[in-house]
Amino acid sequence: MSHVCVFGAGAIGGHLAARLAHAGHRVHVVARGAHLAAMRERGLRLLLPEQEIHATVEATADANEIAAPDVVLVTLKANALAAAASALADLARRAAAIAFVTNGIPWWYALQRVAPLSAAASACLDPGGLAHTLAAHRVVGAVAYSPNTVVAPGVVRCAAATSRFELGPATPAGVAATQAVHELLASAGIEAPIDPDIRLRVWRKLALNVALSPVSTLTGAGNRQVTADPTLHRLCLDLMREVAAVATAQGVPMSVDASTLDPGKLSPHKPSMLQDLEAGRPLETQSILRAVQVLGRDAGVATPQLDVVTALVEMRAQTRA
């Protein structure tokens, strides 16, 4: 049995916490508000298409209460990392591995670059300065393919029968930490393949997020409905191509697989950006949209479609009722 801390036990974090606790691990979750209160009182429920899991977790709002976890899974939104930087640094010193399951270009992206990022890119990707406080050999990157929603306090629903969390070391020194996270997730029946080239995995997932999240947020429609519209489908494909061009210019050669936008392959799930808009929460525009713009400008790659939808999404967030 491992002692696991899930920092930010919302939709994705709740999914992981429930499955790990159900598999017999000791699971601490860091959460807040009504979700925290419900997990303390009634535990955590995960609603899967063919199964319902009831799990008992130890819930807290204060990460300092968690002593010596074996593994930390950080499932905070990227825009919440800066505020949590100090607590994460303390936890990381007590853990063998700390994995970041986040959307967008992650803060650890530049850890093994030969040439440093520009000041603008560094400020965009790592506003909390995590690169200066976390030991790189403990840092694991994770890319999630798991459509989850918090449907009630203490209750998470996953729209897919299977979920996948692609793992990779942030630096070559992180192989052992990555293996530890893989073994932990595998013990709970969670698909967690390891890919040494985790940055390519990040860009592939980001291309899909950039294509679907802003368009869904602007229209209020789920992934399948957006891509079923011919005009919006073309817009999504153009956005993916812009992301691929930036990735390639940044040294990660990437092509676009148009089949990933096939409506028949997508669930009607609402992306987390739309969920955040509807719930009145801050949007992850910086790590998902602005980061691509900044890296594109550094590489001399234009992103005209992305520039427009980013401005529209940010204005939509400012003017929401």
Sequence and secondary structure as in RCSB ss.txt:
>XXXX:A:sequence
MSHVCVFGAGAIGGHLAARLAHAGHRVHVVARGAHLAAMRERGLRLLLPEQEIHATVEATADANEIAAPDVVLVT
LKANALAAAASALADLARRAAAIAFVTNGIPWWYALQRVAPLSAAASACLDPGGLAHTLAAHRVVGAVAYSPNTV
VAPGVVRCAAATSRFELGPATPAGVAATQAVHELLASAGIEAPIDPDIRLRVWRKLALNVALSPVSTLTGAGNRQ
VTADPTLHRLCLDLMREVAAVATAQGVPMSVDASTLDPGKLSPHKPSMLQDLEAGRPLETQSILRAVQVLGRDAG
VATPQLDVVTALVEMRAQTRA
>XXXX:A:secstr
  EEEEES SHHHHHHHHHHHHTT EEEEE  HHHHHHHHHH EEEEETTEEEEE  EEES GGG    SEEEE 
  GGGHHHHHHHHHHHHHH SEEEEE SSS GGGGTT SS   HHHHHHH TT GGGTS GGGEEEEEEE  EEE
EETTEEEESSS  EEEEEESSGGGHHHHHHHHHHHHHTT B  B S HHHHHHHHHHHHHHHHHHHHHH   HHH
HHHSHHHHHHHHHHHHHHHHHHHHTT      GGGG GGGS S   HHHHHHHHT    HIIIIIHHHHHHHHHT
   HHHHHHHHHHHHHHHH  
